[in-house]
Structures are given as C-alpha cells and as structure tokens.
Amino acid sequence: MPSTTHSFGDVEYWNKRFTKEEQFDWLADFAVLEPWLKKSIAERSGHDERPQILHIGCGSSALSIQLRGLVKSPKRIHNVDYSSVVIERNRQREIELLDSSDATFEPTSWSTLDLLSASKILNFGASGERYDVIVDKSTSDAISCAEDVIIELPYQISNLPTTQLNHLRTTKTMFPLDILAHHLAYLANPGCQWIVLSYSSSRFSYWDDRVNTEGLPHPLELWNIERHEKIEQPPDPHDTVHRPPIMHHLYILRRTDVQLN
C-alpha cells in the first residue's frame, strides 16, 4: 500500500495541493501579525523610506494582499513560494481583486523560489536587491519538516576566505532550517528583521547547542534572536463552545553585519 506521508520538501506535493486549494491561512489571521509588521516596517522605514519586504512561502494565504495596506509602494513587496502553480494564480488574483485599470495600480512582485537551493538563491539575488523585512508565516515550520539537505563544500554562499575554502572538499548534511537561515541572511540587509510566526515553542532554541558548523557560519553569527513570545489567537466570535486558548509563537530575528559572498 503506498505511503500517505507527504514531504513538505516535495514541490509536487505543493503544486498538487495548490491546484485544489483556493485560500488557506496557516496558524493565525492577519490581525495577530499586523501590529508587529507595522512596527518593523516603520522602524526599517527610518533607514529607507521604501523598505523592501520579502514574504517567503506565501502559498494561498490572504497575507500577500493584506501586506499591501502596510506600505506606501506595493511594488516593494516580493512574494515567493516553492510552487509555481500558486505563484501564477496569486499574480492573476491580485489583478482581479484590485483595479488594475487604475493608473495608480502597483502590483507586488511574485517569484517561484526554492529557498533551500543555493543556485536559485544566487540567481534570485543577482540583481543586488536586498531586503529589510522578511515575513515568515509558518514557512520555517514547513521547511523544518522537510528532509535534511546535503550540500557540497566549499559552499557557494560563504564568508570564509578563498584560501580556507580550498581545503574544504567534501559533502555535509544540514538541517533545512539552518540552510534557510543562511540563504535568507544572504538576501537580507544588515539590521533586517525576520518575523516568524510558528506553532513551535522551540523553533530556534536548538541553535544554542549546535557546534558542527565547519564550512558555514553558525546561524547565530548571522541572526540575533531579539524576541520570542507567545501569541494568542483571538477566539472565533461565532464559536459558542468554550475552548482553551490557541497559542502560537512569534520570533523576531535581526540580521547581523556578518557578510556573505
């Protein structure tokens, strides 16, 4: 009997899912994230009047459209997902939902992107565009459920000198969240805030104990974990049954000045 287990690292799973799924929001609704996003965007606007926002794993969430209301220039928002199916549908839906005939209409950007592929990340970042706010609504959760990633050293994205890299000719097995953190660091401006909404109370806590980082910088060299707090999902006002509160976890990580090339 075939296995019914799905791998969140399998693009075919996501393409098939998004072929049928019109809209789905993981974890909490927009109201939970909105004040934190506003605060982060306002802070980064102090450095750049038009901060660049990267929304990773946008999926079929309404968040992609809701983010438009938080910025002056929607074209500064870049939505990315592993699935080309959902990216193309979202691009079309944005045009349909908004008045694209209006001369002031600005579409957001949409791209298919494998966040765990160094070559795809390098290609995506080839324009030199770097981001000030990264929005991650349970994408870290999904990626953490994917299979480990086998990389070749010397790695294509690194901060080690060439002379040192030449001595590293091997392969290395990496936990996918570590690779995600590494790749996002490459795409982030110093001081960028990576805002994560997760179901996990320990999504990044294992970084403190991790010691095998040969060939790559430790994630905590690239990101400082500035905040972790519990966020309660507002109860459904139409639900007449008393239920225990649903708790999620908000993490805010800030990009350090350590460069990656």
C-alpha positions as CSV (number, residue, x, y, z in Angstrom):
1,M,0.0,0.0,0.0
2,P,1.5,3.4,-1.0
3,S,2.6,5.7,1.8
4,T,0.2,8.6,2.6
5,T,3.0,10.6,4.2
6,H,3.7,13.9,2.5
7,S,7.1,15.6,2.4
8,F,6.9,19.4,2.8
9,G,10.1,19.5,0.8
10,D,8.4,17.9,-2.2
11,V,7.4,20.5,-4.8
12,E,4.9,18.1,-6.4
13,Y,3.0,17.9,-3.1
14,W,2.6,21.7,-3.0
15,N,1.7,22.0,-6.7
16,K,-0.9,19.4,-6.3
17,R,-2.3,20.9,-3.1
18,F,-2.5,24.4,-4.6
19,T,-4.2,23.1,-7.7
20,K,-7.2,22.4,-5.4
21,E,-6.8,24.9,-2.6
22,E,-8.2,28.4,-3.2
23,Q,-7.1,30.0,0.0
24,F,-5.7,28.9,3.3
25,D,-4.0,30.7,6.2
26,W,-1.7,28.8,8.4
27,L,-1.9,29.4,12.2
28,A,-3.3,32.9,13.0
29,D,-5.1,35.5,10.9
30,F,-3.7,38.9,9.8
31,A,-4.8,40.7,13.0
32,V,-2.3,38.8,15.1
33,L,0.7,39.7,12.9
34,E,-0.4,43.2,11.9
35,P,1.0,45.3,14.8
36,W,4.4,43.5,14.7
37,L,4.6,44.0,10.9
38,K,3.7,47.7,11.2
39,K,6.3,48.2,13.9
40,S,9.0,46.5,11.9
41,I,8.2,48.3,8.7
42,A,8.1,51.6,10.5
43,E,11.5,51.0,12.1
44,R,13.1,50.0,8.8
45,S,11.5,53.0,7.1
46,G,13.7,55.1,9.2
47,H,16.7,53.7,7.3
48,D,14.9,53.6,3.9
49,E,11.7,55.4,3.1
50,R,10.7,52.5,1.0
51,P,11.9,49.3,2.7
52,Q,12.0,46.1,0.7
53,I,9.8,43.3,2.1
54,L,10.3,39.6,1.3
55,H,7.3,37.3,2.0
56,I,8.5,33.8,2.0
57,G,6.3,30.7,1.4
58,C,3.3,33.0,0.6
59,G,1.2,30.0,-0.5
60,S,-2.5,30.7,-0.9
61,S,-2.6,33.0,2.2
62,A,-4.5,36.3,2.1
63,L,-1.4,37.8,3.7
64,S,0.1,38.6,0.4
65,I,-2.7,41.1,-0.4
66,Q,-3.0,42.3,3.2
67,L,0.6,43.4,3.2
68,R,-0.2,46.0,0.6
69,G,-2.0,48.0,3.1
70,L,1.1,48.4,5.3
71,V,3.3,50.1,2.7
72,K,3.3,53.2,0.5
73,S,4.6,51.3,-2.5
74,P,3.3,47.7,-3.0
75,K,6.0,47.0,-5.6
76,R,8.4,46.9,-2.7
77,I,6.8,43.6,-1.6
78,H,8.2,40.4,-3.1
79,N,6.1,37.3,-2.6
80,V,7.9,34.0,-3.2
81,D,6.9,30.3,-3.0
82,Y,8.2,26.9,-3.9
83,S,5.1,26.2,-6.1
84,S,4.9,27.8,-9.5
85,V,1.2,26.9,-9.5
86,V,0.3,29.2,-6.6
87,I,2.6,32.0,-7.7
88,E,0.9,32.2,-11.1
89,R,-2.5,32.1,-9.6
90,N,-1.7,34.7,-7.0
91,R,-0.3,37.0,-9.6
92,Q,-3.6,36.8,-11.6
93,R,-5.7,37.0,-8.5
94,E,-4.1,40.3,-7.4
95,I,-5.0,41.8,-10.8
96,E,-8.6,40.5,-10.5
97,L,-9.1,41.7,-6.9
98,L,-7.7,45.2,-7.4
99,D,-8.5,47.7,-10.1
100,S,-5.5,47.1,-12.4
101,S,-7.0,49.6,-14.9
102,D,-6.4,52.4,-12.3
103,A,-3.3,54.4,-13.4
104,T,-2.0,54.3,-9.8
105,F,-2.2,50.5,-9.6
106,E,1.1,48.9,-8.5
107,P,1.4,45.1,-8.5
108,T,3.5,43.4,-6.0
109,S,6.3,41.1,-7.2
110,W,5.8,37.3,-7.5
111,S,8.5,34.7,-7.9
112,T,8.9,30.9,-7.7
113,L,11.9,30.2,-5.5
114,D,13.4,27.1,-3.8
115,L,14.6,28.6,-0.6
116,L,16.9,25.6,0.0
117,S,18.8,25.8,-3.3
118,A,22.0,27.9,-3.3
119,S,22.0,28.3,-7.0
120,K,18.4,29.5,-7.0
121,I,19.1,31.9,-4.2
122,L,22.1,33.3,-6.0
123,N,20.1,33.8,-9.2
124,F,17.3,35.4,-7.3
125,G,19.7,37.8,-5.6
126,A,21.7,38.5,-8.7
127,S,20.1,41.9,-9.2
128,G,21.6,43.1,-5.9
129,E,18.2,43.6,-4.3
130,R,18.4,43.1,-0.5
131,Y,15.5,43.1,2.0
132,D,14.7,45.0,5.2
133,V,11.8,42.9,6.5
134,I,11.2,39.1,5.9
135,V,7.7,37.8,6.6
136,D,7.5,34.1,7.5
137,K,4.2,32.7,8.5
138,S,4.9,29.1,9.4
139,T,7.2,28.6,6.4
140,S,10.0,27.8,8.8
141,D,7.7,25.2,10.3
142,A,7.1,23.6,6.9
143,I,10.8,23.7,6.0
144,S,11.8,22.1,9.3
145,C,9.6,19.1,8.4
146,A,11.5,18.6,5.1
147,E,14.3,16.1,4.7
148,D,17.9,17.1,5.6
149,V,19.8,18.9,2.8
150,I,23.1,17.5,1.5
151,I,25.4,20.3,0.4
152,E,28.8,20.4,-1.1
153,L,31.7,22.2,0.5
154,P,33.1,24.7,-0.2
155,Y,29.6,26.2,-0.3
156,Q,28.5,28.6,-3.0
157,I,27.5,31.2,-0.3
158,S,30.1,31.7,2.4
159,N,32.0,34.2,4.5
160,L,35.2,32.1,4.6
161,P,38.4,33.3,2.7
162,T,39.1,31.5,-0.6
163,T,42.3,30.0,0.8
164,Q,40.3,28.4,3.6
165,L,37.5,27.3,1.3
166,N,40.0,25.4,-1.0
167,H,40.7,23.0,1.9
168,L,37.0,22.1,2.2
169,R,36.3,19.5,-0.4
170,T,33.5,17.3,1.0
171,T,29.8,17.0,1.5
172,K,27.8,17.9,4.6
173,T,24.3,17.1,5.8
174,M,22.4,20.1,7.0
175,F,19.1,20.6,8.8
176,P,16.9,22.5,6.4
177,L,16.1,25.4,8.8
178,D,19.9,26.1,9.0
179,I,20.2,26.4,5.3
180,L,17.1,28.6,5.2
181,A,18.7,30.9,7.8
182,H,21.9,31.0,5.8
183,H,20.1,31.8,2.5
184,L,17.9,34.5,4.0
185,A,21.0,36.1,5.5
186,Y,22.4,36.4,2.0
187,L,19.3,38.2,0.8
188,A,19.0,40.5,3.9
189,N,20.3,43.9,4.6
190,P,22.2,44.4,7.9
191,G,19.5,45.1,10.5
192,C,16.8,43.3,8.5
193,Q,14.1,41.8,10.7
194,W,13.0,38.2,10.1
195,I,9.5,38.0,11.6
196,V,8.4,34.4,12.2
197,L,5.0,33.1,13.3
198,S,5.4,29.5,14.3
199,Y,3.5,26.7,16.1
200,S,6.7,25.7,17.8
201,S,7.9,26.9,21.2
202,S,11.4,25.8,20.4
203,R,11.8,26.6,16.7
204,F,15.3,28.2,17.0
205,S,16.3,27.1,20.5
206,Y,18.5,24.2,19.2
207,W,20.9,26.8,17.7
208,D,22.4,27.3,21.2
209,D,23.6,23.7,21.3
210,R,24.7,23.3,17.7
211,V,28.5,23.0,17.3
212,N,29.1,21.4,13.9
213,T,29.4,24.4,11.7
214,E,32.5,23.7,9.7
215,G,32.4,25.3,6.3
216,L,29.5,27.6,7.2
217,P,28.9,30.3,9.8
218,H,26.8,29.4,12.8
219,P,23.2,30.7,12.3
220,L,23.7,32.9,15.5
221,E,26.6,34.7,13.7
222,L,24.1,35.7,11.0
223,W,20.9,36.3,13.1
224,N,20.3,37.6,16.6
225,I,17.1,36.3,18.2
226,E,15.7,39.5,19.7
227,R,12.2,38.4,20.7
228,H,10.2,35.3,21.4
229,E,6.8,35.5,22.9
230,K,3.5,33.6,22.9
231,I,0.7,35.0,20.8
232,E,-2.9,34.0,21.5
233,Q,-5.1,33.5,18.5
234,P,-8.3,35.6,19.1
235,P,-11.3,33.2,19.6
236,D,-13.9,32.8,16.9
237,P,-16.7,35.2,17.9
238,H,-19.2,32.7,16.4
239,D,-18.0,29.8,18.4
240,T,-20.3,29.2,21.4
241,V,-18.2,26.3,22.8
242,H,-15.7,27.2,25.5
243,R,-12.2,26.1,24.2
244,P,-8.7,26.5,25.6
245,P,-6.8,29.4,24.0
246,I,-4.7,28.6,20.9
247,M,-1.2,29.8,21.4
248,H,1.3,30.5,18.6
249,H,4.9,31.7,18.9
250,L,6.3,35.0,17.5
251,Y,10.0,35.2,16.8
252,I,11.8,38.3,15.7
253,L,15.4,37.8,14.4
254,R,17.7,40.6,13.3
255,R,20.4,40.3,10.7
256,T,23.9,40.9,11.9
257,D,26.7,42.7,10.0
258,V,28.5,39.4,9.1
259,Q,28.8,39.4,5.3
260,L,28.1,36.5,2.9
261,N,29.5,36.4,-0.6
